[in-house]
Amino acid sequence: MNYGLYLSASGVLSNTYRQDVFANNLANAETVGFKPDMPSVRQRDPESVEDQLGYGMSDALMDRLGGGVLAGTQRINFTAGAHRQTGTPLDVALIEKNQFFAVQSINPDTGEAQARLTRDGRFTLNSARELVTQSGQRVLDASDNPIVIDGQGKAAIGPGGQVLLNGEQVAQLQVARVADLEGLTKLGDGLFTMTGQDTRQVVDNPSIRPGFIEASGVDPITTMMQIVAATKAATGNANMIRYHDQLLDRAVNTLGRVG
């Protein structure tokens, strides 16, 4: 086995994975409330350790080289994004990074309604006068019920999460706090789900900014630099594969030639 070839291949795969994650972040640089992913790479144990072969099957030199690298745990950067003023009465931005709006999502397989979380506060009214997100999920109140604004007039959201119709409160927007952000998983469309138990805690007096939305948490310049660095690393490892292939070719066809 050409050990260096396998180590270089692990570098290509891991850095290509990093490149893909950073590219997805960059593609969402203008997505409201988007939280960038943070890829990681970890050291892979040498084969004798990984396969528990024991001392008799190990090789000291090979063990010192290690086993290359693997994609590690991918985390989400929940740092609050900048606020952008829109002036739209049903737009609202969250201030604290561990707070979310609760919305209702329908499981397409079972038809079951499930509570999901989002940072995207661009709300509107559908034909049934329900408060919904841009992608159509119904926004929930503090009791996990969809918010319906009966009657005609000007609908707006107040600074404490009050849902107003012509200046009168008709509902209360649910703002939920999540203590363990590591327990959240992305679902797409700006939605998050909780792995395991539902640990939401409804905030009684939320501090929010009506007429604003939260910008994406992606810094385009930094992300471009991350993509370039990952690309260079992947290219360097790919070149090492080429060098090992050339060495193997010479070993077989030149050094191994019998006169």
Sequence and secondary structure as in RCSB ss.txt:
>XXXX:A:sequence
MNYGLYLSASGVLSNTYRQDVFANNLANAETVGFKPDMPSVRQRDPESVEDQLGYGMSDALMDRLGGGVLAGTQR
INFTAGAHRQTGTPLDVALIEKNQFFAVQSINPDTGEAQARLTRDGRFTLNSARELVTQSGQRVLDASDNPIVID
GQGKAAIGPGGQVLLNGEQVAQLQVARVADLEGLTKLGDGLFTMTGQDTRQVVDNPSIRPGFIEASGVDPITTMM
QIVAATKAATGNANMIRYHDQLLDRAVNTLGRVG
>XXXX:A:secstr
  HHHHHHHHHHHHHHHHHHHHHHHHHTTTSTT   EE  EEE   HHHHTT  GGG  HHHHHH   EEE   E
E      EEE   TTBEEE STTEEEEEEEE TTT  EEEEEE   B EE TTSBEE TTS EEBBTTS B B  
SSS EEE TTSEEEETTEEEEEB EEE S GGGEEEEETTEEEESSS   EE SS  EEETEEE  S  HHHHHH
HHHHHHHHHHHHHHHHHHHHHHHHHIIIIIT   
